[in-house]
Amino acid sequence: NHRVMAAVEDDGVGCPPAAGEGFSPTGGFGLFSLRERIQNLGGRIRMISTTPHGTLVVLRMSTPGERA
């Protein structure tokens, strides 16, 4: 299997758990949109955030013809 994984991590203040579901206190849809696009392509996204210790977002996708 050929897979692609990308991880983005910061050491900021973190965010509430609902932000991973696409609900932003500022009304944005960035994470929601990203999750929808990745899932439509057969991939997965996972967000781990602990206030005030930062956030980790992991994207996993299989190459064309494979499943995540």
GIZI-V233972 format. One record per helix or strand of 3 or more residues. SS is the DSSP state (2 for helix, 1 for strand). FROM is the first residue (numbers start at 1). TO is the last residue. If there is no record, write none. Layout:
BEGIN
ss = [SS | SS]
from = [FROM | FROM]
to = [TO | TO]
END
This chain:
BEGIN
ss = [1 | 2 | 2 | 1 | 1]
from = [3 | 17 | 30 | 44 | 55]
to = [10 | 21 | 40 | 49 | 62]
END
